[in-house]
């Protein structure tokens, strides 16, 4: 619209409301007191209309997911190809970090967190899957020298330890053989690295079952004995109660939760 057409629309609005919205001065316009009171609610209403329109027909929407490096590497990244095929108009930005996400300042839309809710005021947490720790190793370690058939056989092998340090708890809960606790260990800064070492025949890793689901199916790893250790700290999908893009966040959150149906 031209400037003259806009001016005509404003005059029509003032006539309809029977008030002056602007003081007309030689060098321009300034809002009257009534105009200043009228502006904020109108701006909010127009913003809501714009947001509703954008959410109704998202185009090339971007969603940022925050997750720990191990969760991202072992669980999320292998599934993102399926998400891209099912939702070609939503691009995923993955922030893999051990630092907690700040939804107000980091631009994060969804976060995957391990623990027990609540995770903070104004946040909604929905369960993704529980944590069940199992021992895994390369298939060769179950048939070679000193084969692993039970927990007692771990004393002959290297225990691959991550920063969670759960091996002592696992051994205490599943057997009483103190010699196993004295076996050799190799330490890693991330769970995914310990799993990679297990795939490379370097020892036995203790990890969340969900993280090695695909490796077990492909026989890259095996669970040499059935003992497991459930823990109280599960994985949750966390998002603000009022996200920036509610429709996109809801789509991604539902997709993430649906993916857990395949966890063995």
WOTA-V556133 format. One record per pair of residues at least 24 apart in sequence whose ideal C-beta (glycine too) atoms are under 10 Angstrom apart, sorted by the first residue. I is the first residue (numbers start at 0). GAP is how many residues later the second one is. Records with the same first field share a line. If there is no record, write none. Layout:
I: GAP  GAP
This chain:
9: 25
12: 25
50: 193  194  195  196
51: 195
53: 191  193  194
54: 190  191  192  193  195
55: 191
56: 32  190
57: 29  31  32  187  189  190  193
58: 30  31
59: 28  29  30  31
60: 26  28  29  30  31  48  184  186  187  188  190  191
61: 28  29  30  31  45  47  183  186
62: 24  27  28  29  30  31  45  46  47  180  181  182  185  186  188  189  190
63: 27  28  29  30  31  37  39  42  43  44  45  46  47  180  188
64: 27  28  29  30  31  36  43  44  45  46  47  172  174  187  188  191
65: 27  28  29  30  31  33  34  35  36  37  40  41  42  43  44  45  46  47  172
66: 27  28  29  30  31  34  41  43  44  45  46  47  168
67: 28  29  30  31  43  44  45  46  122  123  124  167
68: 27  28  29  120  121  122  123  124
69: 26  28  44  92  93  94  118  119  120  121  122  123  124  125  137  138  141
70: 25  41  42  43  57  120  121  137  139  140  164
71: 24  25  40  120
72: 117  118  119  120  122  123  138
73: 116  117  118  121  122  133  134  136  137  138  139  140  141
74: 37  53  54  117  133  135  136  137  138  139  160  181  184  185  188
75: 36  180  183
77: 135  136
78: 135  176  177  180  183
81: 173  177
82: 168  169  172  173  176
85: 165  169
86: 161  164  165  168
88: 159  162
89: 155  158  161  162  165
91: 160
97: 65  91  92
99: 138
100: 137
102: 135  136  137  140  141
103: 136
106: 137
107: 130  131  132  135  136
108: 130  131  134  135  136  137  139  140  143  144
109: 127  128  129  130  133  138  139  142  143  146
110: 125  126  127  128  129
111: 123  124  125  126  144
112: 120  121  122  123  124  125
113: 50  94  117  119  120  121  122
114: 117  118  119  120  121  123
115: 116  117  118  120
116: 117  119  121
117: 120
118: 117  119
119: 118  120
120: 120
121: 118  119  120
122: 113  115  116  117  118
123: 112  113  114  115  116  117  118  119  125  129
124: 109  111  112  113  114
125: 110  111  112  113  127  128  130  131
126: 107  108  109  110  130  133
127: 82  106  107  108  109  110  125  128  129  131  132  135
128: 79  80  81  105  106  107  128  130  131  132  134
129: 78  79  80  100  101  102  103  104  105  130  133
130: 33  35  76  77  78  79  80  98  99  100  101  102  103  104
131: 75  76  77  78  96  97  98  99  102  131
132: 31  33  34  36  37  40  41  73  74  75  76  94  95  96  97  98
133: 36  71  72  73  74  75  77  78  82  87  89  90  91  92  93  94  95
134: 24  25  32  35  36  39  63  69  70  71  72  87  88  89  90  91  92  93  94
135: 24  58  59  62  63  68  69  70  71  73  75  76  79  80  84  85  86  87  88
136: 61  62  64  65  66  67  68  84  85  86  87
137: 59  60  61  62  63  64  65  66  67  77  81  82  83  84  86
138: 62  80  81  82  83  85
139: 61  82
140: 57  60  61  62  63  80  81  83
141: 80  81  82  83
142: 79
143: 57
146: 77
147: 56  74  76  77
148: 75  76
149: 24  25  27  74  75  76  77
150: 24  25  26  29  73  74  76
151: 25  27  28  73
152: 27  51  71  72
153: 25  26  27  29  49  50  70  71
154: 24  25  26  27  28  29
155: 24  27  28
156: 26  27  45  46  47  67
157: 25  26  27  28  39  40  44  45  46  47
158: 24  25  26  27  28  35  44  45  46  47
159: 25  26  27  28  31  33  34  35  36  37  38  42  43  44  45  46  47
160: 24  25  26  27  30  33  42  44  45
161: 25  26  27  28  29  30  31  32  33  43  44  45
162: 24  25  26  27  28  31
163: 27  30  42  43  44  67  69
164: 41
165: 25  40  41  42  63  65
166: 37  38  39
168: 37  60  62
169: 36  57  58  59  61
170: 35  56  58
171: 57
172: 54  55  56  57
173: 51  52  53  54  55
174: 50  52
194: 25  26
197: 24
207: 26  27  55
208: 54  55
209: 25  49  50  52  53  54
210: 52
211: 52
212: 49  50  51
213: 48  50
215: 48
216: 45  47
234: 25
